[in-house]
Every structure is written in C-alpha cells, then in structure tokens.
C-alpha cells in the first residue's frame, strides 16, 4: 500500500510540474489538492 502511494504521489508531482510549466494554473490547483490528499493518506499509513 505504501509503495502504491509513493508511486501515485510521484505521478501527481510530475503532472503538477507539467501543469505549472505550461501555465495551466487551474489544473495545477487541482493536482495540488490531490497531492495533499495522497500525502495525508501516506502519512496515515506510515503512522500505523
């Protein structure tokens, strides 16, 4: 589960960076929200 979350976060970071580079701020905001949710889930898993 933790490995899956790491890969999801890696992919979201790549999408976020791509959106920021292309100037798609609305998309970047969405990716940032998803990243926050996945990071929280990872922190909860690591805290177990």
Secondary structure, DSSP 8 states (H G I E B T S, - for coil): -HHHHHHHHHHHHHHHHHHHHTT-HHHHHHHHHHHHHHHHHHHHHHT-
